[in-house]
Amino acid sequence: MWVSLLLVSYLFHHLNRVEEGVRRVNQSLSDRTAELAALNSIGKEVSSSLDPAMVSAVVARHCRQVFPSGTFFIAMSDPEKHEIISRFVYRDEGLRAEERLPVGRGFVDWTLRTLRPLMIHDLLAEGRNLPFPPITHDPTIRSILMVPLVVERKATGVMGVVESAAGKFDIDRLSVLTTIAQQAAVAIENARHYQLATRDQLTGLYLRHHFLQRLADERTRAQRYRTPFGVLMLDLDSFKEINDRHGHNIGDRFLRLAADAIGQSLRGSDIACRWGGDEFCVLLPLVDVEAARATAERIRQGIQALSLSLPGIRATASVGVATYPTDFDGNVEDLVKRADQAMYRAKGEGKDRVAVYSLQRSEKVPVTEPVIPQSG
C-alpha cells in the first residue's frame, strides 16, 4: 500500500512538473508570437511615416505589447553634435515629449559613445560598478534595458525600457529590443532627412519649394472636384526694427513664436510655410473667401497676443488673402502673388490687419493697441 502511495505521489509531482514545463513553453510561445507580431507591425507602419515623432509613437505603441509593464523611452540625437535633440517617454498609455528621460545622462552618453546595449538586472546591486554615475530621475527604477539607434555606424539616438522590479529583463528581451531598434533607427533617420529637406529648421514650418508642390496638388484636386481653397500671405510688421533693437536672438524667438501662433490657428489639413525672412504663406484647402478671411483674422490676433510674452515688443502682422477660383487665372504662383499684393495693401492701410485681394478695399479691422508690460 505504501509503495502505491509513494508511486502516486511521485506521479502527481511529476505531472505538476510537466504541466509547469508546458505552461512555460506556452508562455514562451505566446511571448515570441507577440514579439513577431510587434516586429511585423512596426516594419509596416514606420516605413510609411516621414515624421520622427510619429515613428517614435508607432514603435512605442508596439513595444508596449512586448514590454507591457515597463516604461518605454526613446531619445533622438544629432549625430554630428552628439547632443540629444528630442525625448519621448511612454506614460499613461501615450507617448509624450518630455524634458528628461527616466534615466540620467550617464546612461544615455555611455550608450551613444560605445554603441553597445546596456542591460541591468538590479540597479541597486550593480549601480556602483557601472562606468558612469548611475543617476535616474525615478528612484523606483531597478531593471534597465537600453540599446543604441545606429545608422551607418553612427548613433542617432537611444531606446530603452525600465522596470521598478529587479530581474525583469534577459538576453531574449535584449535581442527583441535590439531588433526593434534596428528598424526604428533607419525609419527615424529617413524621416529626419525628409524633414531637413522640407522644413525650415528655425520655425518647423514647410519650406517654399515643398509648399508650392502641395499648392499645385491642391489646385489639381480643386479643379477635379470643383472645390475652393485659400492662400494667405503674412508679413510680421516691424520685424527689422525688432532685430535692430533687441538682437537676432529675440528676433529668432519671435519668429518661432509667430510660427507656433500660426499653427495654433490652423486645421490639421492646412499647410503653413516660411516663405522667407519674416514672411509666411498658408494653404487652406476647402475654404471660401469668408472662411479664409476668418482664419487670417485668427492668425492676426494670435500674432498680436505675442506682445504679452515678449515685453517691450509690439507684435503685429499684416495678412493678405487670395482664393481659388475667384482670384485664379491659371497659375498657382500668381495666386500667391495676389495674396502678397493684398498683404502689401494691408500694410499700406496701417498694418496689423487683413486684406482680401478680390475686394477693392480691405474691410477695416479694428486695431487694438497691445498691452506692453512696463519694465521695472
HELIX and SHEET records of a PDB file:
HELIX    1   1 TRP A    2  VAL A   46  1                                  45    
HELIX    2   2 PRO A   52  VAL A   66  1                                  15    
HELIX    3   3 ARG A  105  THR A  114  1                                  10    
HELIX    4   4 LEU A  123  GLU A  126  1                                   4    
HELIX    5   5 GLY A  127  ASN A  129  5                                   3    
HELIX    6   6 ILE A  171  THR A  198  1                                  28    
HELIX    7   7 ARG A  208  TYR A  225  1                                  18    
HELIX    8   8 PHE A  239  HIS A  246  1                                   8    
HELIX    9   9 HIS A  248  GLN A  264  1                                  17    
HELIX   10  10 VAL A  289  GLN A  304  1                                  16    
HELIX   11  11 ALA A  305  LEU A  308  5                                   4    
HELIX   12  12 VAL A  332  GLY A  348  1                                  17    
SHEET    1   A 6 GLY A  94  ALA A  97  0                                        
SHEET    2   A 6 GLU A  83  ARG A  91 -1                                        
SHEET    3   A 6 THR A  71  ASP A  78 -1                                        
SHEET    4   A 6 LYS A 154  GLU A 163 -1                                        
SHEET    5   A 6 SER A 143  VAL A 151 -1                                        
SHEET    6   A 6 LEU A 118  ILE A 120 -1                                        
SHEET    1   B 5 ILE A 271  GLY A 276  0                                        
SHEET    2   B 5 GLU A 279  PRO A 285 -1                                        
SHEET    3   B 5 PHE A 229  LEU A 236 -1                                        
SHEET    4   B 5 ALA A 317  TYR A 324 -1                                        
SHEET    5   B 5 VAL A 354  VAL A 356  1                                        
END                                                                             
